Amino acid sequence: MGKPMKEHLPFAMAWWHNLCAAGTDMFGRETADKSFGTVKGTMEHARAKVDAGFEFMKKLGIRYFCFHDVDLVPEMDNIKETNRCLDVISDYILEKMQQTGIRCLWGTANLFSNPCFMNGAGSSNSADVFCFAAAQIKKALDITVKLGGKGYVFWGGREGYETLLNTDVKFELENIARLMHLAVAYGRSIGFTGDFYIEPKPKEPMKHQYDFDAATAIGFLRQYGLDKDFKLNIEANHATLAGHTFQHELRIAAINGMLGSIDANQGDYLLGWDTDEFPFNVYETTMCMYEVLKNGGLTGGFNFDAKNRRPSYTAEDMFHAYILGMDSFALGLLKAAKLIEDGRIDAFIEERYQSYRSGIGARIRSGDVTLEELADYAEMLGAPELPGSGSQEYLEGIINTLIFG
């Protein structure tokens, strides 16, 4: 479709999963060795992760990475010391970027792991915690700009509540928006020209998340005047947790002009939490790429916010996982292009709404009709005929034929 595959699929490595996650879960300790020959919790380990990450990306041809602040360095006893460590490691990362040509897709601040964020960051009941969150965002923006990041993400990991018995929802939403406005003002003042993103997530860890899904996030952005600076970073696993398909969330973001970037993973339909699996479902990747192509591409990219399964603990498993994800999206791109070039789905949708192209339908669309006129028209009809068939099975057959034929 006129572009090389690498332009359609700007893949990114997630620093937190690939270089930090070692298989720990609620029922067991680490299975994978992510020490990279050093002692964890040290700056030596932070540098070893940089070395390993850039070697990994270079070997696989991955051109971007994404990070949280505390993925890069251990969180120290005070924020001033953490920031000093971030300055040191970001200098080292910048050297590696200049040597390899690998770039930063987006950065973010981890505003959910530290115990002080137990009630959220912007949504916290504590003004001191709000200030601490602001300080982390400021530094994460500094590092993102320093590394030439294309975007900055807000993932409200704990921006929500457990019970209304102790929560002022309006107060918390206003404070979250206030924190985002402050971030936008600061980011623009230091030369950040990219997009800010909200990454919707419906649950886990909070029972009621304020960024439940794409539609909720878009409504929030518009209500608080943030829609000119923000787009959405859509994650496949979060879509299914919200009770939507991945394609639905992409379409809602796209038709509102807010499809910015994608966290490329998938969930397990039998499990009710965020499993962050590497994508292998080609139906899902095909319909994802169908939406991306229809949208004219992304301003961001495809970040593999995905982790190896706990029993897949070797270095080789890390490579196989990314190869699986990249191949699944590459195949999805090829099949999505076939769907568009085939034309039958577009033609069917065009025909399905043909009643709005003339007569009363055209007047409805143009706004040149009153409710009384519509009622008179309905009385004249007596009873409407059934709408044309949706032919869902026929259309699903087309997709099967083009994927497997």
N, C-alpha and C positions, 0 to 999 in steps of 0.2 A: 504493500500500500504506500509505496513512495519513500519509505525510510528503512534504514538497516535495523535489525532486531535490537541492537544495543541502545538505539534511541527510543524505541518503544518500551524497553524494559530496563530502566536505570535501577539496577539492584543495589541494595544496601545491606551491610552486616550490622546486626544489633549487638552493640558492645556488651550489653548486660547479659544476654543469654549465651552468646558464643564464647565470651572470654571470662564470664563470671559464674554463670549457673553451673553447679556441679552435681545436680541430681538430688539435692535435698528436698524432701517433702515433709508433710506433717507427721509422717510415721517412720521416717528414717533419715540417716545422715548421708553425707556425700558418697556418690559412687564413682564420679569422674575426678581426675586430678587436673585442676585448673591452676596449680601453683606455678607452672612453667619453670620449674627448677629453682624457685625462690621461696621465701617465707611470706605467706599472705599477710595483708595488713601493713605492708611496708612500701616505701617508694620504689624499692628495688623490684617488688612484685608489680607495681604500676607500670614501670618501664618494660618489664618482661611481657606484660599483656600487650603493650603497644607493639613490641617486636613481633609477638606471635600473631596479633591481629593483622598487621600489614603484610606479613609473610603469607597468611591465610588468604587475604583478599587478592594479593598479587598472583598467587598460584591459581585462583579460580577466576580471575578476570573481573572481580567485583570492583566497581568504580566508586562506591560511596560507603559511608558508615554513619550510624546514628548513636547518640550517647545520652545518658544521664550524667549529671555532675559526679555523683558518688560511685558511678561505674569506673571512672577514670582514676580516682585516688581514694584511699581510705578516709572516712569521715573522722576528723580529729576532735579533740575535746572542745575546741572553740572554732567559730566560723572563720576567724581571721587566719588561723593556721591552715584550715582546709583550703581557703582561697590561695594562700601562698603555695600550697602543693599543686593546686590547679594551674597556677601560673607556670610552675616548673614543668609539669607533664604536658601542658598544651604547647609549650615551646618545643618539646621533644616530638610531639605529634606533628607539629608544623614542619619540622625537618623531614619527617617520614613522608608527609604529603608532597613536599617539594621534590623529593627523590623519586616518588612513584607516580605522581599525577593523580593519586586517589584523593577524593574530595569528601567533605562533610555534607550529608544530606540535611540533617537537622539535629538540633540539640534540645535538651530539656533539663529541668531540675527535678530531682526525686523529692517530692513533697508528700511522701506517704510512709517511708520506712522508719524514719526517726520517731521515737515514742511521742515527741511533742505534737506530731500530726495525727494523734489518735482521733481527733474530731475534725480532721481536714486541715487545709491551709488557709485559703481565702474564706472558707466556711467556719473556721475555728471560732469558738467563743472567747478565745484569748487574744487580745491586741498584741501581746508580746510574740505569740506564735505567728500572727499575721506579719509582723515585722521581720521575723526570722525567715518566713517564706519569701518575702520581698527581697531580702538580702541574697537568698539562694538564686532567685530568678534573675536578679541583676548580674550576678557573677556568671550564671549559665548563659545569659545573653552576651556578656563580654566575651566568653570563650567561643560561643557560636559565631560571633562576628569575626573574631580573631582567626578562626579556622575557615571562614568563608562559607558558613552554612547557608543553605537555600531556604531553610524554614526554622521555626521554633514552635515546639508542641507543648500544649497544656493537656496533660492526662490527669484528670481529677481523681486520682486513685482513692482518696477518702473524702472527696467533696460530696457529701451526702449526709444521711442521718439514719439512726436506728429506730427512733420513736419520736412522734410528735409531742409527747408529754414533756420533753425538755428542749424543744427546737422551735426557733423563730425562722421559718422558711424564707419569708420575704427579706428579713435582715441578712440572712446568709447569702441569698442570691445576689443582693445588692453589693455585698462585700466581695464576693467572687468577681463580679463585673468590675468593681472598683480596682481590684488587684490587676486585672487584665488591662484595664485602661492605663494604669501606671506603667505596666510592662511595655505596652505599645508606645507610649510617650517616650520612655527611656530608650527603647530599641531604635526608634526613628532618630533620636538625638545623637546616637553613636554610629549612625550610618547603616543600620540594618534595613535593607530594602525588600527582603523576602516576605513570605506569608507567615502569619501566625496561624496555628492550627488548634482546634479542639478535637480530641479523640474520644468519641462517644463510647460509653461502657455502661451497661444496664445494672450490674450488680457485682458483688465481690470486689472489695471486702465489705462495703457498706450495703445495707439492705435496700435503701432507697438512694440511688445515685442521681445527682442533678443533671448529669449529661447522659441520660438513659439511652437515647438513640439519635439518629441524624436529625429527625424532625424536631425533637426536643432541643437539641443543641442549636439548630438554626433559629428556632423561636427565641431562645435565650439571647443569641447574638443580635438579632434584630431588635428585641425589646430594649436592650441596653446600649444600642448604638455601636456595636463592635463589628458589624457585618462588612464594613469596608476594608478591614484589616485581616479578618479571619476567614479561613476556609476549614474544611474538615479533613482529618486523617482517619480514614475508615479502616477498621480491622475486621477481618472475616469472622473470627471467633466471637467478637463482641456483637456482631450482627445476629448470629444465631442465638446467643444468650438473651438477646432482646426479643426473641420470637420472630425475627425477620430472616429473610435470605440475605446473603452477601450482596446479591444483585440488587435487591430492594434498596438497601442502604446506599449503594453507589448511585442508583438512579435518583433517589431523593436528593442527595447532595448535588448531583449533576444538574438536574432541572432547576435548582436554586442557584446555580453558578458558584457552588461551594465545594466541588470535588477537587481536593488539592493533592492528597497523597494517600498511600495505602500501606497498611501493615499486613504483609502477606503471610497468612498462616491459615489454619483451619482448626475447628473444634471437633470434639467427639459428640455426636448427637445423643449418645446414651448417658453422657455425664453432664451435670449441671453446673460445671465451673469452667474456668478459662484454661484449657489444656495446652494452648499454644503449640499445636503440632505443625510440623512442616507440611506444606500443602502437597497432596498427591491426587486429589479428586479433580480430574480433568473437566468434568461438567462444570464445577465451580470456577476453575480458572478460565474456561472458555467464556462463560457468561460474564465474568469479571472483565476480561479483555474486550468483550463485546461492548460493555458500557464505557470502558476507557477509550476505545476507538471512536465510538459515537460522540464522546465528549471532546475529541480532538487531542487526547493525551492528558498528561498531568503536569502541574507546576512542580510537583514533588517527585516521588519515585516509589519503588517497591521495597520496603524495609522488611526483612525477614525477622519479625518479632516472634520467633519460634525457637523451640529448644528440643534437643534430642530427648527421646524417652529415657527414663531413668536407667534401664538396663543397657542402653546404647551409650557406653561410657568411654570409648576409645577415641583417639584423635582421628582415626579413619572414619569413625561414625560421624564426626563433625563434617567432614568433607562430603560423605555420601548424603547427608541431610540437605546440605545446600545444593548439591547437584540435583537431588530429587526436586527441591523447590523450584530451582531455575528451569529445569527441563519441563516441569508441569506447567509453568507459566509460558514458556516458549511454545509448547504444544497448544496451550489455550489460545495464544496469540494467533497461531496459524489457523486454528479452527474458527476463531471469531472472525478473522478476515474472510474465510470461506462463507460464513453465514451472511456477512454483509454483501459480498460480491455475488452470492447466489440470488439475493434479492427477494425471495419468496416471503420471508417474514415481514420485511418492510412493506411489500405490496399488500399483504393481507391486512396489516394494521391500517394502511391508507384506505383500503376499501371498506374496512369495518366501520369507519366514521364518515362514510360518504353522505349520509343523510344530513350532515351539517354543512354541506357545500352548496346547497341551493334551497330555495323555498324558505319554510319556517326555520329550518336548521341554520341557514346562513344568517337570518335575522337574529337568532339567538346569539350566535357567535359575535355579530357586529354590535350587539347591544341595542339594536333598533326595534325593540318590542317591549310591550308592557305585560304585566302579569295577567291583566284582564284579556288581552288579545290571545295569550296562550291558552287561557281557560276557554275562550270562545272557540279556538281551533280544536281543542280537545273535545268539546261538545259536538262539533261538526263531525269529527271522526267517529264518535260513538264509543269505539274501543280500539286501542292500537293493536297492530299485528305484533307477533313476537319479534324481538330483535334477531338479527342474523346470528347464526351459530358462531360460537367462539372457537370451535374447531381445535381445541387444545391438543387433542391426541394427534391430529394431523401435523400440527406445528412441532410437537415433541418428536414425531417421527422424522421430520426434516432434520432436526438437530442430531438425532442418532445416526441418520444416514451420512451427514456431513462429518461427524466425528469419527465414525467407524467404517464408513463406506470406502 
